[in-house]
């Protein structure tokens, strides 16, 4: 398995942990820099009653604490789903250089999540950013995660 595959597998596993704990939706993320793992997190919106506790935001907070700096230049974020506008902005402000994601923002919106349907590619274009985006990575596994979430007897969309 490639390094990207190994790190995405960590994000997927984090999302499953969060789903088992009913902490939030089917979302997980991890951040690496120079091949080293800095953070792994899942969505905690329901657990914390805080709409900003998306997996990506939680991972950025952990990675910044771990690195001792508010910038994560040269880092990669792996996320089970395309980052929302809020998370994309945080990724930009943290100066993360690369996003790797599985399912799309449109797929999540179809499940009922209150998403702004603006793709990361569009946000990158609007901001004239040099950020690298690898979309649809391990999509089958990310889609399977969404299917598992849909089968949960107790699930909440927000």
PyMOL commands that place a pseudoatom at each C-alpha (Angstrom):
pseudoatom trace, name=CA, resn=UNK, resi=1, chain=A, elem=C, hetatm=0, pos=[0.000, 0.000, 0.000]
pseudoatom trace, name=CA, resn=UNK, resi=2, chain=A, elem=C, hetatm=0, pos=[1.252, 3.486, -0.828]
pseudoatom trace, name=CA, resn=UNK, resi=3, chain=A, elem=C, hetatm=0, pos=[1.946, 6.114, 1.828]
pseudoatom trace, name=CA, resn=UNK, resi=4, chain=A, elem=C, hetatm=0, pos=[-1.180, 7.962, 0.680]
pseudoatom trace, name=CA, resn=UNK, resi=5, chain=A, elem=C, hetatm=0, pos=[-3.131, 4.730, 1.132]
pseudoatom trace, name=CA, resn=UNK, resi=6, chain=A, elem=C, hetatm=0, pos=[-1.724, 4.157, 4.627]
pseudoatom trace, name=CA, resn=UNK, resi=7, chain=A, elem=C, hetatm=0, pos=[-2.623, 7.668, 5.765]
pseudoatom trace, name=CA, resn=UNK, resi=8, chain=A, elem=C, hetatm=0, pos=[-6.087, 7.592, 4.193]
pseudoatom trace, name=CA, resn=UNK, resi=9, chain=A, elem=C, hetatm=0, pos=[-6.696, 4.284, 5.974]
pseudoatom trace, name=CA, resn=UNK, resi=10, chain=A, elem=C, hetatm=0, pos=[-5.988, 6.094, 9.266]
pseudoatom trace, name=CA, resn=UNK, resi=11, chain=A, elem=C, hetatm=0, pos=[-8.544, 8.780, 8.384]
pseudoatom trace, name=CA, resn=UNK, resi=12, chain=A, elem=C, hetatm=0, pos=[-11.126, 6.115, 7.518]
pseudoatom trace, name=CA, resn=UNK, resi=13, chain=A, elem=C, hetatm=0, pos=[-10.465, 4.268, 10.791]
pseudoatom trace, name=CA, resn=UNK, resi=14, chain=A, elem=C, hetatm=0, pos=[-10.844, 7.527, 12.736]
pseudoatom trace, name=CA, resn=UNK, resi=15, chain=A, elem=C, hetatm=0, pos=[-14.192, 8.168, 11.039]
pseudoatom trace, name=CA, resn=UNK, resi=16, chain=A, elem=C, hetatm=0, pos=[-15.395, 4.689, 12.055]
pseudoatom trace, name=CA, resn=UNK, resi=17, chain=A, elem=C, hetatm=0, pos=[-14.355, 5.367, 15.669]
pseudoatom trace, name=CA, resn=UNK, resi=18, chain=A, elem=C, hetatm=0, pos=[-16.305, 8.601, 15.645]
pseudoatom trace, name=CA, resn=UNK, resi=19, chain=A, elem=C, hetatm=0, pos=[-19.363, 6.882, 14.188]
pseudoatom trace, name=CA, resn=UNK, resi=20, chain=A, elem=C, hetatm=0, pos=[-19.259, 4.135, 16.856]
pseudoatom trace, name=CA, resn=UNK, resi=21, chain=A, elem=C, hetatm=0, pos=[-19.160, 6.848, 19.526]
pseudoatom trace, name=CA, resn=UNK, resi=22, chain=A, elem=C, hetatm=0, pos=[-21.935, 8.868, 17.835]
pseudoatom trace, name=CA, resn=UNK, resi=23, chain=A, elem=C, hetatm=0, pos=[-19.609, 11.865, 18.075]
pseudoatom trace, name=CA, resn=UNK, resi=24, chain=A, elem=C, hetatm=0, pos=[-20.442, 13.237, 14.633]
pseudoatom trace, name=CA, resn=UNK, resi=25, chain=A, elem=C, hetatm=0, pos=[-20.889, 12.174, 11.042]
pseudoatom trace, name=CA, resn=UNK, resi=26, chain=A, elem=C, hetatm=0, pos=[-18.850, 9.752, 8.929]
pseudoatom trace, name=CA, resn=UNK, resi=27, chain=A, elem=C, hetatm=0, pos=[-15.787, 11.975, 8.753]
pseudoatom trace, name=CA, resn=UNK, resi=28, chain=A, elem=C, hetatm=0, pos=[-12.131, 11.429, 9.612]
pseudoatom trace, name=CA, resn=UNK, resi=29, chain=A, elem=C, hetatm=0, pos=[-8.864, 13.186, 8.823]
pseudoatom trace, name=CA, resn=UNK, resi=30, chain=A, elem=C, hetatm=0, pos=[-5.152, 12.896, 9.387]
pseudoatom trace, name=CA, resn=UNK, resi=31, chain=A, elem=C, hetatm=0, pos=[-2.248, 15.248, 8.764]
pseudoatom trace, name=CA, resn=UNK, resi=32, chain=A, elem=C, hetatm=0, pos=[1.308, 14.354, 7.826]
pseudoatom trace, name=CA, resn=UNK, resi=33, chain=A, elem=C, hetatm=0, pos=[4.437, 16.315, 7.153]
pseudoatom trace, name=CA, resn=UNK, resi=34, chain=A, elem=C, hetatm=0, pos=[7.614, 14.930, 5.608]
pseudoatom trace, name=CA, resn=UNK, resi=35, chain=A, elem=C, hetatm=0, pos=[6.106, 11.444, 5.846]
pseudoatom trace, name=CA, resn=UNK, resi=36, chain=A, elem=C, hetatm=0, pos=[5.509, 11.728, 9.607]
pseudoatom trace, name=CA, resn=UNK, resi=37, chain=A, elem=C, hetatm=0, pos=[2.076, 11.512, 11.169]
pseudoatom trace, name=CA, resn=UNK, resi=38, chain=A, elem=C, hetatm=0, pos=[1.133, 14.671, 13.104]
pseudoatom trace, name=CA, resn=UNK, resi=39, chain=A, elem=C, hetatm=0, pos=[-2.552, 14.115, 13.859]
pseudoatom trace, name=CA, resn=UNK, resi=40, chain=A, elem=C, hetatm=0, pos=[-5.551, 11.832, 13.416]
pseudoatom trace, name=CA, resn=UNK, resi=41, chain=A, elem=C, hetatm=0, pos=[-9.048, 13.028, 14.266]
pseudoatom trace, name=CA, resn=UNK, resi=42, chain=A, elem=C, hetatm=0, pos=[-12.730, 12.462, 13.674]
pseudoatom trace, name=CA, resn=UNK, resi=43, chain=A, elem=C, hetatm=0, pos=[-15.775, 14.699, 13.645]
pseudoatom trace, name=CA, resn=UNK, resi=44, chain=A, elem=C, hetatm=0, pos=[-16.983, 15.703, 17.146]
pseudoatom trace, name=CA, resn=UNK, resi=45, chain=A, elem=C, hetatm=0, pos=[-19.806, 18.104, 16.297]
pseudoatom trace, name=CA, resn=UNK, resi=46, chain=A, elem=C, hetatm=0, pos=[-22.476, 16.117, 18.146]
pseudoatom trace, name=CA, resn=UNK, resi=47, chain=A, elem=C, hetatm=0, pos=[-20.295, 15.256, 21.122]
pseudoatom trace, name=CA, resn=UNK, resi=48, chain=A, elem=C, hetatm=0, pos=[-19.133, 18.841, 21.720]
pseudoatom trace, name=CA, resn=UNK, resi=49, chain=A, elem=C, hetatm=0, pos=[-22.235, 20.702, 20.493]
pseudoatom trace, name=CA, resn=UNK, resi=50, chain=A, elem=C, hetatm=0, pos=[-19.802, 22.776, 18.441]
pseudoatom trace, name=CA, resn=UNK, resi=51, chain=A, elem=C, hetatm=0, pos=[-20.431, 23.063, 14.684]
pseudoatom trace, name=CA, resn=UNK, resi=52, chain=A, elem=C, hetatm=0, pos=[-16.749, 23.850, 14.057]
pseudoatom trace, name=CA, resn=UNK, resi=53, chain=A, elem=C, hetatm=0, pos=[-15.479, 20.498, 15.353]
pseudoatom trace, name=CA, resn=UNK, resi=54, chain=A, elem=C, hetatm=0, pos=[-15.150, 18.897, 11.938]
pseudoatom trace, name=CA, resn=UNK, resi=55, chain=A, elem=C, hetatm=0, pos=[-12.517, 16.191, 11.525]
pseudoatom trace, name=CA, resn=UNK, resi=56, chain=A, elem=C, hetatm=0, pos=[-10.245, 18.495, 9.510]
pseudoatom trace, name=CA, resn=UNK, resi=57, chain=A, elem=C, hetatm=0, pos=[-10.413, 21.300, 12.093]
pseudoatom trace, name=CA, resn=UNK, resi=58, chain=A, elem=C, hetatm=0, pos=[-9.731, 18.849, 14.928]
pseudoatom trace, name=CA, resn=UNK, resi=59, chain=A, elem=C, hetatm=0, pos=[-6.753, 17.415, 13.015]
pseudoatom trace, name=CA, resn=UNK, resi=60, chain=A, elem=C, hetatm=0, pos=[-5.374, 20.908, 12.307]
pseudoatom trace, name=CA, resn=UNK, resi=61, chain=A, elem=C, hetatm=0, pos=[-5.637, 21.808, 15.992]
pseudoatom trace, name=CA, resn=UNK, resi=62, chain=A, elem=C, hetatm=0, pos=[-3.784, 18.620, 16.993]
pseudoatom trace, name=CA, resn=UNK, resi=63, chain=A, elem=C, hetatm=0, pos=[-1.117, 19.013, 14.308]
pseudoatom trace, name=CA, resn=UNK, resi=64, chain=A, elem=C, hetatm=0, pos=[-0.433, 22.623, 15.309]
pseudoatom trace, name=CA, resn=UNK, resi=65, chain=A, elem=C, hetatm=0, pos=[-0.074, 21.601, 18.966]
pseudoatom trace, name=CA, resn=UNK, resi=66, chain=A, elem=C, hetatm=0, pos=[2.185, 18.708, 17.941]
pseudoatom trace, name=CA, resn=UNK, resi=67, chain=A, elem=C, hetatm=0, pos=[4.388, 20.882, 15.741]
pseudoatom trace, name=CA, resn=UNK, resi=68, chain=A, elem=C, hetatm=0, pos=[4.354, 23.873, 18.074]
pseudoatom trace, name=CA, resn=UNK, resi=69, chain=A, elem=C, hetatm=0, pos=[3.417, 26.220, 15.243]
pseudoatom trace, name=CA, resn=UNK, resi=70, chain=A, elem=C, hetatm=0, pos=[0.262, 27.633, 13.665]
pseudoatom trace, name=CA, resn=UNK, resi=71, chain=A, elem=C, hetatm=0, pos=[1.552, 27.034, 10.137]
pseudoatom trace, name=CA, resn=UNK, resi=72, chain=A, elem=C, hetatm=0, pos=[1.756, 23.554, 8.661]
pseudoatom trace, name=CA, resn=UNK, resi=73, chain=A, elem=C, hetatm=0, pos=[3.599, 24.463, 5.468]
pseudoatom trace, name=CA, resn=UNK, resi=74, chain=A, elem=C, hetatm=0, pos=[4.433, 21.370, 3.447]
pseudoatom trace, name=CA, resn=UNK, resi=75, chain=A, elem=C, hetatm=0, pos=[1.859, 19.205, 5.232]
pseudoatom trace, name=CA, resn=UNK, resi=76, chain=A, elem=C, hetatm=0, pos=[-0.764, 16.967, 3.640]
pseudoatom trace, name=CA, resn=UNK, resi=77, chain=A, elem=C, hetatm=0, pos=[-4.267, 16.480, 4.992]
pseudoatom trace, name=CA, resn=UNK, resi=78, chain=A, elem=C, hetatm=0, pos=[-6.056, 13.203, 4.233]
pseudoatom trace, name=CA, resn=UNK, resi=79, chain=A, elem=C, hetatm=0, pos=[-9.789, 13.366, 4.701]
pseudoatom trace, name=CA, resn=UNK, resi=80, chain=A, elem=C, hetatm=0, pos=[-12.555, 10.885, 4.059]
pseudoatom trace, name=CA, resn=UNK, resi=81, chain=A, elem=C, hetatm=0, pos=[-14.716, 13.553, 2.414]
pseudoatom trace, name=CA, resn=UNK, resi=82, chain=A, elem=C, hetatm=0, pos=[-13.937, 16.695, 0.451]
pseudoatom trace, name=CA, resn=UNK, resi=83, chain=A, elem=C, hetatm=0, pos=[-13.461, 19.515, 2.975]
pseudoatom trace, name=CA, resn=UNK, resi=84, chain=A, elem=C, hetatm=0, pos=[-16.324, 21.963, 3.421]
pseudoatom trace, name=CA, resn=UNK, resi=85, chain=A, elem=C, hetatm=0, pos=[-15.767, 25.675, 2.875]
pseudoatom trace, name=CA, resn=UNK, resi=86, chain=A, elem=C, hetatm=0, pos=[-14.926, 26.247, 6.571]
pseudoatom trace, name=CA, resn=UNK, resi=87, chain=A, elem=C, hetatm=0, pos=[-12.387, 23.439, 6.604]
pseudoatom trace, name=CA, resn=UNK, resi=88, chain=A, elem=C, hetatm=0, pos=[-10.911, 24.479, 3.266]
pseudoatom trace, name=CA, resn=UNK, resi=89, chain=A, elem=C, hetatm=0, pos=[-10.358, 27.987, 4.660]
pseudoatom trace, name=CA, resn=UNK, resi=90, chain=A, elem=C, hetatm=0, pos=[-8.667, 26.554, 7.767]
pseudoatom trace, name=CA, resn=UNK, resi=91, chain=A, elem=C, hetatm=0, pos=[-6.464, 24.360, 5.552]
pseudoatom trace, name=CA, resn=UNK, resi=92, chain=A, elem=C, hetatm=0, pos=[-5.512, 27.469, 3.586]
pseudoatom trace, name=CA, resn=UNK, resi=93, chain=A, elem=C, hetatm=0, pos=[-4.798, 29.533, 6.723]
pseudoatom trace, name=CA, resn=UNK, resi=94, chain=A, elem=C, hetatm=0, pos=[-2.695, 26.708, 8.180]
pseudoatom trace, name=CA, resn=UNK, resi=95, chain=A, elem=C, hetatm=0, pos=[-0.772, 26.724, 4.883]
pseudoatom trace, name=CA, resn=UNK, resi=96, chain=A, elem=C, hetatm=0, pos=[-1.247, 23.008, 4.323]
pseudoatom trace, name=CA, resn=UNK, resi=97, chain=A, elem=C, hetatm=0, pos=[0.053, 22.307, 0.820]
pseudoatom trace, name=CA, resn=UNK, resi=98, chain=A, elem=C, hetatm=0, pos=[-1.947, 19.270, -0.226]
pseudoatom trace, name=CA, resn=UNK, resi=99, chain=A, elem=C, hetatm=0, pos=[-5.444, 17.811, 0.258]
pseudoatom trace, name=CA, resn=UNK, resi=100, chain=A, elem=C, hetatm=0, pos=[-6.225, 14.146, -0.423]
pseudoatom trace, name=CA, resn=UNK, resi=101, chain=A, elem=C, hetatm=0, pos=[-9.888, 13.186, -0.098]
pseudoatom trace, name=CA, resn=UNK, resi=102, chain=A, elem=C, hetatm=0, pos=[-12.291, 10.318, -0.836]
pseudoatom trace, name=CA, resn=UNK, resi=103, chain=A, elem=C, hetatm=0, pos=[-15.976, 11.162, -1.289]
pseudoatom trace, name=CA, resn=UNK, resi=104, chain=A, elem=C, hetatm=0, pos=[-17.206, 14.494, -2.625]
pseudoatom trace, name=CA, resn=UNK, resi=105, chain=A, elem=C, hetatm=0, pos=[-19.049, 17.342, -0.975]
pseudoatom trace, name=CA, resn=UNK, resi=106, chain=A, elem=C, hetatm=0, pos=[-21.999, 16.626, -3.295]
pseudoatom trace, name=CA, resn=UNK, resi=107, chain=A, elem=C, hetatm=0, pos=[-22.245, 13.037, -2.023]
pseudoatom trace, name=CA, resn=UNK, resi=108, chain=A, elem=C, hetatm=0, pos=[-22.471, 14.295, 1.559]
pseudoatom trace, name=CA, resn=UNK, resi=109, chain=A, elem=C, hetatm=0, pos=[-25.068, 16.919, 0.637]
pseudoatom trace, name=CA, resn=UNK, resi=110, chain=A, elem=C, hetatm=0, pos=[-27.200, 14.166, -0.925]
pseudoatom trace, name=CA, resn=UNK, resi=111, chain=A, elem=C, hetatm=0, pos=[-27.203, 12.428, 2.467]
pseudoatom trace, name=CA, resn=UNK, resi=112, chain=A, elem=C, hetatm=0, pos=[-28.807, 15.518, 3.985]
pseudoatom trace, name=CA, resn=UNK, resi=113, chain=A, elem=C, hetatm=0, pos=[-25.808, 17.314, 5.475]
pseudoatom trace, name=CA, resn=UNK, resi=114, chain=A, elem=C, hetatm=0, pos=[-26.130, 21.107, 5.312]
pseudoatom trace, name=CA, resn=UNK, resi=115, chain=A, elem=C, hetatm=0, pos=[-23.272, 21.672, 2.864]
pseudoatom trace, name=CA, resn=UNK, resi=116, chain=A, elem=C, hetatm=0, pos=[-22.416, 24.575, 0.629]
pseudoatom trace, name=CA, resn=UNK, resi=117, chain=A, elem=C, hetatm=0, pos=[-21.909, 22.758, -2.650]
pseudoatom trace, name=CA, resn=UNK, resi=118, chain=A, elem=C, hetatm=0, pos=[-18.701, 24.520, -3.607]
pseudoatom trace, name=CA, resn=UNK, resi=119, chain=A, elem=C, hetatm=0, pos=[-15.944, 22.156, -4.656]
pseudoatom trace, name=CA, resn=UNK, resi=120, chain=A, elem=C, hetatm=0, pos=[-12.384, 22.458, -3.419]
pseudoatom trace, name=CA, resn=UNK, resi=121, chain=A, elem=C, hetatm=0, pos=[-11.287, 22.868, -7.047]
pseudoatom trace, name=CA, resn=UNK, resi=122, chain=A, elem=C, hetatm=0, pos=[-13.569, 25.911, -7.338]
pseudoatom trace, name=CA, resn=UNK, resi=123, chain=A, elem=C, hetatm=0, pos=[-12.302, 27.376, -4.053]
pseudoatom trace, name=CA, resn=UNK, resi=124, chain=A, elem=C, hetatm=0, pos=[-8.725, 26.842, -5.208]
pseudoatom trace, name=CA, resn=UNK, resi=125, chain=A, elem=C, hetatm=0, pos=[-9.496, 28.630, -8.458]
pseudoatom trace, name=CA, resn=UNK, resi=126, chain=A, elem=C, hetatm=0, pos=[-11.285, 31.541, -6.769]
pseudoatom trace, name=CA, resn=UNK, resi=127, chain=A, elem=C, hetatm=0, pos=[-8.386, 32.034, -4.356]
pseudoatom trace, name=CA, resn=UNK, resi=128, chain=A, elem=C, hetatm=0, pos=[-5.731, 31.553, -7.033]
pseudoatom trace, name=CA, resn=UNK, resi=129, chain=A, elem=C, hetatm=0, pos=[-4.068, 29.020, -4.740]
pseudoatom trace, name=CA, resn=UNK, resi=130, chain=A, elem=C, hetatm=0, pos=[-1.166, 26.703, -5.507]
pseudoatom trace, name=CA, resn=UNK, resi=131, chain=A, elem=C, hetatm=0, pos=[-2.584, 24.025, -3.214]
pseudoatom trace, name=CA, resn=UNK, resi=132, chain=A, elem=C, hetatm=0, pos=[-2.502, 20.487, -4.633]
pseudoatom trace, name=CA, resn=UNK, resi=133, chain=A, elem=C, hetatm=0, pos=[-5.729, 18.488, -4.529]
pseudoatom trace, name=CA, resn=UNK, resi=134, chain=A, elem=C, hetatm=0, pos=[-6.046, 14.752, -5.062]
pseudoatom trace, name=CA, resn=UNK, resi=135, chain=A, elem=C, hetatm=0, pos=[-9.758, 14.006, -5.275]
pseudoatom trace, name=CA, resn=UNK, resi=136, chain=A, elem=C, hetatm=0, pos=[-11.624, 10.716, -5.240]
pseudoatom trace, name=CA, resn=UNK, resi=137, chain=A, elem=C, hetatm=0, pos=[-8.720, 8.890, -3.588]
pseudoatom trace, name=CA, resn=UNK, resi=138, chain=A, elem=C, hetatm=0, pos=[-9.835, 5.494, -2.230]
pseudoatom trace, name=CA, resn=UNK, resi=139, chain=A, elem=C, hetatm=0, pos=[-13.348, 6.510, -3.209]
pseudoatom trace, name=CA, resn=UNK, resi=140, chain=A, elem=C, hetatm=0, pos=[-14.751, 2.981, -2.866]
pseudoatom trace, name=CA, resn=UNK, resi=141, chain=A, elem=C, hetatm=0, pos=[-13.630, 2.839, 0.781]
pseudoatom trace, name=CA, resn=UNK, resi=142, chain=A, elem=C, hetatm=0, pos=[-14.953, 6.347, 1.460]
pseudoatom trace, name=CA, resn=UNK, resi=143, chain=A, elem=C, hetatm=0, pos=[-18.285, 5.437, -0.150]
pseudoatom trace, name=CA, resn=UNK, resi=144, chain=A, elem=C, hetatm=0, pos=[-18.445, 2.258, 1.946]
pseudoatom trace, name=CA, resn=UNK, resi=145, chain=A, elem=C, hetatm=0, pos=[-18.006, 4.444, 5.041]
pseudoatom trace, name=CA, resn=UNK, resi=146, chain=A, elem=C, hetatm=0, pos=[-21.002, 6.565, 3.960]
pseudoatom trace, name=CA, resn=UNK, resi=147, chain=A, elem=C, hetatm=0, pos=[-23.042, 3.402, 3.383]
pseudoatom trace, name=CA, resn=UNK, resi=148, chain=A, elem=C, hetatm=0, pos=[-22.146, 2.143, 6.880]
pseudoatom trace, name=CA, resn=UNK, resi=149, chain=A, elem=C, hetatm=0, pos=[-23.207, 5.474, 8.362]
pseudoatom trace, name=CA, resn=UNK, resi=150, chain=A, elem=C, hetatm=0, pos=[-26.548, 5.302, 6.555]
pseudoatom trace, name=CA, resn=UNK, resi=151, chain=A, elem=C, hetatm=0, pos=[-27.218, 1.906, 8.129]
pseudoatom trace, name=CA, resn=UNK, resi=152, chain=A, elem=C, hetatm=0, pos=[-26.714, 3.140, 11.693]
pseudoatom trace, name=CA, resn=UNK, resi=153, chain=A, elem=C, hetatm=0, pos=[-29.933, 3.083, 13.710]
pseudoatom trace, name=CA, resn=UNK, resi=154, chain=A, elem=C, hetatm=0, pos=[-28.993, 6.340, 15.440]
pseudoatom trace, name=CA, resn=UNK, resi=155, chain=A, elem=C, hetatm=0, pos=[-27.560, 8.980, 13.132]
pseudoatom trace, name=CA, resn=UNK, resi=156, chain=A, elem=C, hetatm=0, pos=[-27.905, 12.736, 12.916]
pseudoatom trace, name=CA, resn=UNK, resi=157, chain=A, elem=C, hetatm=0, pos=[-27.326, 15.041, 9.982]
pseudoatom trace, name=CA, resn=UNK, resi=158, chain=A, elem=C, hetatm=0, pos=[-26.469, 18.660, 10.644]
for i in range(1, 158): cmd.bond("trace and resi %d" % i, "trace and resi %d" % (i + 1))
show_as sticks, trace
zoom trace
